[in-house]
Amino acid sequence: MSKELKTESYDYTLPPELIATEPAEPRDSARLLVVDRKSGKVAHTIFSDIFSFLPQESAIIYNNTKVIKARLFGKKSSGGKIELLINKQLDANRYNVLIRGKVKEDTQLIFDENLYAKVLQLCDDGSRVVSFYDQNDRLIKFEELLQHLDRLGHIPLPPYMQREDSKEDEKNYQPVFAKYEGAVAAPTASLHFTDKLFEKMQQNYTTSPITLHVGAGTFKPVEADIITDHPMHSEYYDIPLQTKKIIDSDTPITAIGTTVTRTIEYYARSGKPFGECDLFLHPKNKPIRVNHLLTNFHLPKSTLIMLVSSFLGIEMTMKVYNLAIKERYRFYSYGDAMLII
């Protein structure tokens, strides 16, 4: 069995103090580690200097998904407390969710006098399917649910931050170019851009968006011993025509984040400009279209560090991660960034 296929190969020890619980201020003052794949050289800089390293001829594709207040606290009709995290929308009226608290089918979950949910299905993976209703027992569609979430919901910070969300997170845990609601986790590489830096990028590069609504599955650890045995989560994506034309061309592409990478690579393999993306990139399934990747530092044994390894190979990936720890980079969602060129 090759080292690349063993989950344990992607493990590392991170000092707890290197887990970022607050973002850099300003955003583009975060540190940036740059890896040149051909030479193997590593450079250390700050994020605002990113365009000194990005090839000028590269088109830059970013994810314009917007994080919703997907975390709700409530109680069962019997009185027991529950916590609900929306994972993804299944159709106009049904949602896949994660629920902390024991529930059965037909259990009603009450959030306030104007909003409740009913459990429709218990899924084998531990998730649940629910629909939401108003005080008149009327099914609520997504656009209306968003209004309730803005009123009652909480920003779904990753559990490793070990803190409750604050008012500041409503802005901080959102890319400046966020547009379409639907994500329950931020595309974290995007969080380093300020309005000014994004404007500079648009002035100096060909830029274009995709939309992939990041689901809670992005945090699901790989529990199988062999990485290819991991059941990959799926997320809804949409590629607009202008971006599709770039992908179909021979223009070099820089992907802002793992979500963009997976979307482009899924399209490159399937030819489908929208749908559900469940692509798992790793050293045995390498990118065929994305040339450069901007990303954060990811959890050990996660599909995201395996995606990074699909660009760098496992040896270089672990070498770079150990270097980042030695140099005291900040890790995870609010942490520093890495550019692979």
VMD Tcl script that draws the C-alpha trace (Angstrom):
set ca {
  {0.00 0.00 0.00}
  {1.50 3.34 -1.06}
  {2.06 6.06 1.52}
  {-0.18 8.43 -0.48}
  {-3.24 6.25 0.12}
  {-2.81 5.87 3.88}
  {-4.80 8.36 5.95}
  {-2.16 8.32 8.69}
  {0.35 9.81 6.23}
  {-1.56 13.11 6.36}
  {-1.32 13.52 10.12}
  {0.68 16.19 11.91}
  {0.79 17.73 15.38}
  {-0.28 21.37 15.67}
  {0.39 23.39 18.82}
  {-3.06 24.61 19.96}
  {-1.91 28.24 20.09}
  {-1.43 28.20 16.30}
  {-5.16 27.70 15.70}
  {-6.44 31.14 14.67}
  {-9.61 32.11 16.51}
  {-9.72 35.67 15.16}
  {-8.79 37.00 11.70}
  {-5.81 39.18 10.90}
  {-6.66 42.89 10.93}
  {-6.66 44.14 8.24}
  {-7.40 40.96 6.34}
  {-4.52 41.30 3.89}
  {-1.95 41.64 6.69}
  {-2.08 37.86 7.15}
  {1.11 36.01 6.33}
  {1.54 34.21 3.00}
  {3.77 31.21 2.38}
  {4.58 30.78 -1.34}
  {5.64 27.41 -2.74}
  {7.15 27.07 -6.20}
  {6.34 23.54 -7.37}
  {9.09 23.37 -9.99}
  {11.99 24.62 -7.90}
  {10.71 23.53 -4.52}
  {11.60 26.96 -3.14}
  {9.54 28.53 -0.37}
  {9.09 32.27 0.22}
  {7.57 34.06 3.21}
  {5.66 37.29 2.72}
  {2.37 38.98 3.60}
  {-0.89 38.53 1.75}
  {-1.04 42.06 0.36}
  {2.07 41.20 -1.72}
  {0.41 38.21 -3.42}
  {0.47 39.79 -6.89}
  {4.28 39.91 -6.77}
  {4.16 36.11 -7.01}
  {1.11 35.31 -9.14}
  {1.90 34.82 -12.85}
  {0.48 37.77 -14.80}
  {-0.99 35.61 -17.56}
  {-3.06 33.60 -15.10}
  {-6.83 34.00 -14.89}
  {-8.10 34.10 -11.30}
  {-11.31 32.30 -10.38}
  {-13.00 32.90 -7.03}
  {-16.06 31.58 -5.17}
  {-18.85 34.14 -4.65}
  {-20.91 32.01 -2.26}
  {-22.21 33.75 0.85}
  {-22.28 32.23 4.33}
  {-25.71 32.06 5.96}
  {-26.49 32.07 9.68}
  {-26.98 28.33 9.54}
  {-26.82 27.54 13.26}
  {-30.10 27.57 15.20}
  {-30.89 26.90 18.84}
  {-34.30 25.67 19.88}
  {-36.24 23.00 21.69}
  {-38.32 19.96 20.87}
  {-42.05 20.19 21.38}
  {-41.45 17.89 24.38}
  {-39.15 20.55 25.87}
  {-35.64 19.15 25.34}
  {-33.01 21.56 23.99}
  {-31.58 21.05 20.51}
  {-29.05 22.70 18.22}
  {-29.51 22.53 14.43}
  {-26.93 23.22 11.73}
  {-28.17 23.51 8.16}
  {-25.85 21.51 5.89}
  {-27.39 22.00 2.46}
  {-30.65 22.70 0.67}
  {-32.07 19.60 -1.04}
  {-34.95 21.22 -2.91}
  {-37.40 24.11 -2.50}
  {-38.64 22.94 0.90}
  {-36.26 20.31 2.29}
  {-32.87 20.65 3.98}
  {-30.18 18.26 5.07}
  {-29.18 19.26 8.62}
  {-27.13 18.13 11.59}
  {-28.97 18.07 14.93}
  {-27.41 17.96 18.38}
  {-30.03 16.28 20.52}
  {-31.99 13.06 20.06}
  {-34.86 13.30 17.56}
  {-37.24 10.96 15.77}
  {-39.15 11.31 12.53}
  {-42.02 13.82 12.88}
  {-40.33 15.52 15.85}
  {-41.10 19.25 15.86}
  {-38.21 21.61 16.62}
  {-39.34 25.03 17.83}
  {-37.05 28.07 17.41}
  {-39.53 30.81 18.28}
  {-43.24 31.52 17.86}
  {-42.72 32.25 14.14}
  {-40.46 29.36 13.11}
  {-40.35 25.62 13.62}
  {-39.01 22.60 11.75}
  {-40.28 19.07 11.33}
  {-37.94 16.07 11.06}
  {-38.83 14.18 7.88}
  {-36.06 11.60 7.69}
  {-33.18 10.14 9.72}
  {-30.23 9.50 7.38}
  {-27.71 6.69 7.78}
  {-24.78 9.14 8.02}
  {-26.27 10.77 11.12}
  {-27.71 13.79 9.32}
  {-31.43 14.57 9.19}
  {-33.86 15.94 6.61}
  {-36.21 18.70 7.75}
  {-38.64 21.26 6.43}
  {-39.30 24.65 8.02}
  {-42.72 26.17 8.79}
  {-44.07 29.50 10.03}
  {-46.61 30.13 12.80}
  {-49.45 29.34 10.36}
  {-47.99 25.87 9.59}
  {-47.04 27.09 6.13}
  {-43.98 25.63 4.41}
  {-41.19 28.20 4.12}
  {-39.07 28.51 1.00}
  {-35.36 29.39 1.13}
  {-35.68 33.14 0.53}
  {-38.09 33.46 3.44}
  {-36.04 31.14 5.64}
  {-33.05 33.45 5.16}
  {-35.01 36.26 6.82}
  {-35.66 34.04 9.84}
  {-31.99 32.99 9.93}
  {-30.88 36.62 9.90}
  {-33.10 37.17 12.91}
  {-32.46 33.98 14.90}
  {-29.44 32.26 13.43}
  {-25.76 32.25 14.31}
  {-22.67 32.27 12.09}
  {-21.54 28.60 12.01}
  {-17.94 28.99 13.14}
  {-15.89 25.79 12.86}
  {-15.82 23.79 16.11}
  {-12.04 24.02 16.46}
  {-12.35 27.75 17.24}
  {-13.93 26.72 20.53}
  {-15.89 29.93 20.97}
  {-19.32 31.33 20.25}
  {-19.84 33.57 17.24}
  {-19.84 37.33 17.71}
  {-21.30 40.28 15.82}
  {-17.87 40.82 14.21}
  {-17.96 37.30 12.71}
  {-20.96 38.28 10.57}
  {-18.52 40.41 8.57}
  {-15.21 38.64 9.22}
  {-16.42 35.14 8.24}
  {-17.59 36.41 4.85}
  {-15.55 37.13 1.70}
  {-15.78 40.73 0.45}
  {-17.03 39.35 -2.88}
  {-19.74 37.11 -1.34}
  {-22.96 37.34 -3.34}
  {-25.19 34.23 -3.35}
  {-26.44 32.85 -0.02}
  {-26.09 29.16 0.63}
  {-22.75 28.29 2.26}
  {-22.54 27.10 5.86}
  {-18.75 27.45 5.94}
  {-16.62 30.19 4.41}
  {-14.33 29.54 1.43}
  {-11.47 30.53 3.72}
  {-8.77 31.47 1.18}
  {-11.14 34.27 0.13}
  {-11.19 35.80 3.60}
  {-7.78 37.45 3.09}
  {-9.03 39.88 0.43}
  {-9.96 43.44 1.29}
  {-12.16 45.49 -1.03}
  {-9.07 47.38 -2.17}
  {-7.03 44.23 -2.87}
  {-9.93 42.61 -4.74}
  {-10.27 45.76 -6.85}
  {-6.55 45.65 -7.61}
  {-6.87 42.01 -8.65}
  {-9.70 42.84 -11.03}
  {-7.67 45.67 -12.56}
  {-4.57 43.56 -13.18}
  {-5.90 40.07 -13.93}
  {-8.71 38.35 -15.76}
  {-11.07 37.40 -12.92}
  {-14.27 35.39 -12.93}
  {-16.54 33.73 -10.32}
  {-17.99 30.32 -9.66}
  {-20.53 29.52 -6.96}
  {-20.09 26.50 -4.71}
  {-22.15 26.45 -1.53}
  {-19.76 25.02 1.03}
  {-21.42 22.41 3.26}
  {-20.63 21.14 6.74}
  {-19.09 18.07 5.11}
  {-15.96 20.10 4.45}
  {-15.06 19.54 8.13}
  {-15.79 15.80 8.07}
  {-12.57 13.97 8.98}
  {-11.33 11.04 6.93}
  {-11.96 8.10 9.24}
  {-11.16 5.29 6.79}
  {-7.61 3.89 6.92}
  {-7.37 4.17 3.13}
  {-8.28 7.62 1.79}
  {-10.12 6.28 -1.26}
  {-12.58 4.52 1.08}
  {-13.77 7.92 2.36}
  {-17.36 8.79 1.31}
  {-16.87 12.25 -0.19}
  {-19.56 14.85 0.55}
  {-21.28 16.69 -2.29}
  {-22.01 20.40 -2.66}
  {-24.08 22.41 -5.12}
  {-22.11 24.42 -7.68}
  {-22.80 26.68 -10.65}
  {-20.31 27.93 -13.26}
  {-21.38 31.03 -15.23}
  {-20.75 31.19 -18.97}
  {-17.83 33.65 -18.73}
  {-15.99 31.32 -16.32}
  {-16.82 28.26 -18.40}
  {-15.13 29.93 -21.39}
  {-11.96 30.47 -19.35}
  {-11.91 26.85 -18.19}
  {-12.50 25.65 -21.76}
  {-9.55 27.74 -23.00}
  {-5.85 27.09 -22.48}
  {-5.42 30.10 -20.16}
  {-3.52 29.21 -16.96}
  {-5.85 29.27 -13.95}
  {-5.30 30.32 -10.35}
  {-8.01 28.96 -8.05}
  {-8.87 31.00 -4.95}
  {-9.39 28.09 -2.60}
  {-10.10 24.38 -2.55}
  {-13.80 24.93 -3.35}
  {-12.94 26.63 -6.63}
  {-10.39 23.93 -7.42}
  {-12.87 21.11 -6.89}
  {-15.53 22.89 -8.96}
  {-13.22 23.53 -11.92}
  {-11.79 20.03 -11.80}
  {-15.24 18.46 -11.58}
  {-16.35 20.42 -14.62}
  {-13.13 19.50 -16.48}
  {-14.00 15.83 -15.96}
  {-17.80 15.90 -16.34}
  {-18.55 18.83 -18.66}
  {-21.45 19.78 -16.36}
  {-21.59 23.55 -15.60}
  {-23.86 23.08 -12.56}
  {-25.02 20.34 -10.23}
  {-23.52 18.46 -7.29}
  {-19.74 18.28 -6.93}
  {-18.34 15.31 -5.02}
  {-14.82 15.25 -6.47}
  {-12.06 14.05 -4.14}
  {-8.63 15.28 -5.24}
  {-5.53 13.60 -3.78}
  {-2.09 12.48 -5.04}
  {-3.65 9.59 -6.97}
  {-6.27 11.91 -8.52}
  {-4.39 15.07 -9.46}
  {-5.67 18.34 -10.98}
  {-5.94 18.38 -14.76}
  {-6.95 22.04 -15.25}
  {-6.00 24.26 -12.29}
  {-2.40 25.52 -12.42}
  {-2.04 27.53 -9.21}
  {-3.80 27.32 -5.85}
  {-4.32 29.82 -3.06}
  {-5.42 28.10 0.13}
  {-5.19 28.13 3.93}
  {-3.52 25.58 6.21}
  {-5.88 22.68 6.82}
  {-6.74 20.11 9.46}
  {-4.66 16.93 9.67}
  {-6.14 13.87 7.93}
  {-8.69 16.06 6.11}
  {-9.72 15.88 2.46}
  {-8.39 19.45 2.15}
  {-4.78 18.62 3.04}
  {-5.10 15.69 0.65}
  {-6.21 18.14 -2.06}
  {-3.12 20.25 -1.35}
  {-1.07 17.06 -1.72}
  {-2.58 16.53 -5.17}
  {-0.63 19.66 -6.21}
  {2.56 19.25 -4.17}
  {2.79 15.53 -3.48}
  {2.65 14.22 0.05}
  {6.35 14.62 0.88}
  {6.48 18.31 -0.04}
  {3.10 18.99 1.57}
  {4.16 17.64 4.93}
  {7.53 19.36 4.64}
  {5.81 22.72 4.00}
  {3.31 22.18 6.83}
  {6.09 21.36 9.28}
  {7.92 24.48 8.12}
  {4.76 26.57 8.63}
  {4.48 25.23 12.19}
  {8.15 25.99 12.84}
  {7.68 29.54 11.48}
  {4.56 29.98 13.64}
  {2.03 30.49 10.88}
  {-1.60 30.68 12.02}
  {-3.74 27.73 10.91}
  {-7.28 27.00 9.71}
  {-10.19 29.26 8.76}
  {-9.01 32.57 10.24}
  {-5.36 31.68 9.74}
  {-2.63 32.53 7.25}
  {-2.49 31.53 3.59}
  {-0.38 29.46 1.21}
  {0.08 30.07 -2.51}
  {1.14 27.17 -4.72}
  {2.57 28.30 -8.07}
}
mol new
graphics top color blue
foreach p $ca { graphics top sphere $p radius 0.5 }
foreach p [lrange $ca 0 end-1] q [lrange $ca 1 end] { graphics top cylinder $p $q radius 0.2 }
display resetview
